[in-house]
Amino acid sequence: MTASNWSTAVQTVKGVLSATLACPQTDLDRESVSVHEAKSLEGRLRFPLREKSLTLVTMGKGVVISCCADRMDWARRELGGLVPGQIFTARTAALLEELVAPDRQFMAGPDQKYVCSADHFRAFMVPSGVSVSTYRGDQVSGLYGYTRFKHALSFRADSLRPDMMAAVAVCDGTVVGIAGASADSETMWQIGVDVLPEYQGKGIGKAIVGTLTLSILREGITPYYSTITSNLQSRQLAASLGYWPAWVEMYARDNS
């Protein structure tokens, strides 16, 4: 199983990040800042590679910066001499904003990425009066009519990161929560979750994320979960199910 234990899950993450950032895996463990030209390599996370790209990632030791060719000199000059602990700070974020703003972009994050493996997974309870069902493959598109759950599903049959699986919570005949898993790579699926506001704080989110996590692990896939650092409730949910912080990421996004 890809995600049977902590060490194999960590190695999976390193392999995917190395392909995504176009860097050697050793740079993720080196206590330094490295800069690499962004490339579309096999095995990378299936997010679009922007023409004006800039991504910063750390797994707790080294910081890897992946960017388009015309940003590399700036990144090496302004960031290459910093120690890793100086990168994810307000001061550095301000510098990054100045760099990307002329290209009609902004810096997203820092986002905390959590990963779970079978040996760390924690049991959970389904709240009384709630039923949870699992949907797989083509069944998932049948949920696209539930548009209130925008963080759970892509709602696109042609997505680069297709919806592979979902866990649905029903209470009194009403769908009150959905957790969905997208195939962000061959070996890692990302979980997104939405619970109706009036049903939040009742353990439903934990039940559907837990159900989905267990199903993904049984497929031999590494599940991961993303949240902004200030969303303490979301981070606590991940930790309560045995997820651990695997990496932190900032990246340039186009203004909508």
Secondary structure, 3 states (H helix, E strand, C coil): CCCCCHHHHHHHHHHHHHHHHCCCCHHHHCCCEEEEECCCCCCCCCCCCCCCCEEEEECCCCEEEEECHHHHHHHHHHCCCCCHHHCCCHHHHHHHHHHHHHHCEEEEEEEEEEECCCCCCCCCCCCCCEEEEEEEHHHHHHHCCCCCCCCCCCCCCCCCCCEEEEEEEEECCEEEEEEEEEECCCCEEEEEEEECHHHCCCCHHHHHHHHHHHHHHHCCCEEEEEEECCCHHHHHHHHHCCCEEEEEEEEEEECC
